[in-house]
Amino acid sequence: MEALDYLAEERRKAEFDVEEMKIAWAGSRQAYEISDRVSRLVASDPVFRKDNRTMLSRKDLFKDTLKKAAHAWKRIIELRLSEEEASKLRFFVDQPVFTDLHWGMFIPAIKGSGTEEQKAKWLPLAYKMQIIGCYAQTELGHGSNVQGLETTATFDPHTDEFVIHSPTLTSSKWWPGGLGKVSTHAVVYARLITDGQDHGVHGFIVQLRSLDDHLPLPGITVGDIGMKFGSGAYNSMDNGVLRFDHVRIPRDQMLMGVSQVTREGKFMQSDVPRQLVYGTMVYVRQKIVADASCALSRAVCIATRYSAVRRQFGSHNGGPETQVIDYKTQQNRLFPLLASAYAFRFVGEWLKWLYTDVTQRLQANDFSTLPEVHACTAGLKSITTSATADAIEECRKLCGGHGYLSSSGLPELYAVYIPACTYEGDNVVLLLQVGRFLMKTVSQLGSGKKPVGTIAYMGRAEHLLQCRCEVQRAEDWLKPQVIVEAFEARAARMAVACSKNINKFPKQEDGFAELSADLAEAAVAHCQLIVVSKFIEKLQQDIPGKGVKRQLEILCSVYALSLLHKHLGDFVASGCITPEQGALANEQLRLLYSQVRPNAIALVDAFNYTDHYLGSILGRYDGNVYPKLYEEAWKDPLNETVVPDGYHDYIRPILKQHIRVARL
């Protein structure tokens, strides 16, 4: 039987309407249609070819990236694509590029922190790409500790200018994408100094390169920081280094939406609340969570399809061997990742709503939900990106030896994704921020201040600290209220226990430092509860399509129970459940895997990824893996000659014993 038949047969097993699941995954019919149309547009354009990317030299890769970016912009203009369509086109081109930072960081920074006058001046130029911007915050010596940044912006009242300067080597801007070779402008974060007083870190729009010949302007040293992890991958991005030598900019290029410096050099807070900058942060983090679901679903799609194609052992009387996907060990590793992809998709969908809600509240001067929103987005960014990075590597291992081939698509996907665990907040640092928020919430429980949003369950802490799980049979774990209460009780108990232990220290900060690992674990419990809750809330909506809701219910249970199994120690040690109830959860999980199995291929088909976007021979839609792997091997440059270059110089002398040995 050909591999092609394996997947055709697998698709016939589906117990739900795949087209309707595609819509559920996309979020709406319109979103699905846009995504489908644009992905096929990119896949059919030869300029966007990427199968040779990992073999290109750094210079050739970068030039190829510039070519694709220019062609993408040309197509966006020619086809008069909407903002959503243009964003999708850049997404499906699937190559890290300077425009990611231009649209994803530079423009949002101006929108979030600029005055109306500044927006009117700079945004039209940025939208037309008459200037190209990046986001220059991280320095050689400081990343997570933004308040420790060393670049200075000193106001000169005589000329009505700021003097931007890099006083130390460690103050060099380091890592901003697009900075190394392309960006003409940057939003630079520097310490604002007026009349000798330091007012902390603020943003400034600084031109870096001439708009005529692209040369750096006087006083500016700028370049690329060098090769990064992996072949291809993030090496298409010109992450840069930037130093300033007393560079002068007009006063009105300080982003003054929140803080201002007058002509006389007086520092003032504007009438606009400082909290408005949180809107940009929420936007960026919800985008990162959405990207996590995309990267994870891509890896899972490859591993699932290949697991159905691959057969190993189990042949009886000369019959076919067993499909790898039928081994319980494979299902136990793979299906929770499939469920996680859907879980992250739906929590990302909810974060889009949260961004809209926060924006409206901020405009109405309602800041009541901000601390909770900050903690929620920080935590979700952390747990989704960490889980996705680990899952991509697990998917590579699920594909056996062939997963290590560049043509599997998984090594490059891993290399290109893992920076997400560090940028926009180191994941452990973010968890500690969430942990501190939880400790503050616990400390206020008796004050009458009611917890809101994703922390509202803490308002029932008294009940959650005493409740007992009522599970008696494996199927009891399929009840949403049972799952939610178990996760709520675990999160509440871990947070309260952590708070009690911190309070034993004479100085609270010593407690935070000593128990930071416990804080991080309590934060993970809280954030996993959020993801589980939002998945369950999704299931309470009207979900059309034969069998679609049922499959999502199964995946939701798989996600929750696999987390419970993984963190069983937390649940049992905190007294939320008994070891026997944990065993019942595991029993139910095995039964759920059997229900996922016939639908596995259809569930990854619902991601609706083209072969071009997947970039994987192992994950091909038609399952025709082995002939294509064989064909791909012969395309390698090493196979351009039968006898390798260097044979006569190095191999032949060894074989013929003609090596000249130096006499000592």
Salt bridges, closest charged atoms under 4 A:
GLU10 OE2 - LYS13 NZ 3.14
GLU10 OE2 - ARG597 NH2 2.82
GLU19 OE2 - LYS22 NZ 3.11
GLU20 OE2 - ARG29 NH2 3.56
ASP36 OD1 - ARG40 NE 2.95
ASP45 OD2 - HIS71 NE2 2.67
ASP51 OD1 - ARG49 NE 2.44
ASP64 OD2 - LYS68 NZ 3.06
GLU78 OE2 - LYS74 NZ 2.84
GLU78 OE1 - ARG75 NH1 2.65
GLU85 OE2 - ARG37 NH2 2.64
ASP94 OD2 - LYS50 NZ 2.49
ASP94 OD2 - ARG53 NH2 3.81
ASP94 OD2 - ARG298 NH2 2.62
GLU116 OE2 - LYS119 NZ 3.39
GLU139 OE2 - LYS173 NZ 3.00
GLU150 OE2 - HIS142 ND1 3.97
ASP156 OD2 - ARG248 NH1 3.02
ASP160 OD1 - ARG251 NE 2.55
ASP160 OD2 - ARG263 NE 3.85
GLU161 OE1 - ARG248 NH1 3.00
ASP198 OD2 - ARG191 NE 2.76
ASP224 OD2 - ARG58 NH2 3.03
ASP245 OD1 - HIS246 ND1 2.88
ASP291 OD1 - LYS287 NZ 3.26
ASP326 OD1 - ARG597 NE 2.56
GLU349 OE1 - LYS538 NZ 3.02
ASP357 OD2 - ARG361 NE 2.89
ASP366 OD2 - ARG361 NH1 2.81
GLU393 OE2 - ARG396 NH2 2.78
GLU394 OE2 - ARG333 NE 2.68
GLU394 OE1 - LYS397 NZ 3.75
GLU412 OE2 - ARG53 NE 2.86
GLU475 OE2 - ARG473 NH1 3.48
ASP476 OD1 - ARG473 NH2 3.52
ASP476 OD1 - LYS479 NZ 3.51
GLU485 OE2 - HIS463 NE2 3.04
GLU488 OE1 - ARG460 NH2 2.75
GLU509 OE1 - ARG436 NH2 2.81
GLU537 OE2 - LYS534 NZ 3.28
GLU553 OE1 - ARG550 NH1 3.57
ASP570 OD2 - ARG490 NH2 3.30
ASP570 OD2 - HIS567 ND1 3.98
ASP605 OD2 - ARG11 NE 2.50
ASP605 OD1 - ARG305 NH2 2.80
ASP622 OD2 - ARG620 NH2 2.79
GLU631 OE1 - LYS628 NZ 3.80
GLU632 OE1 - LYS635 NZ 3.35
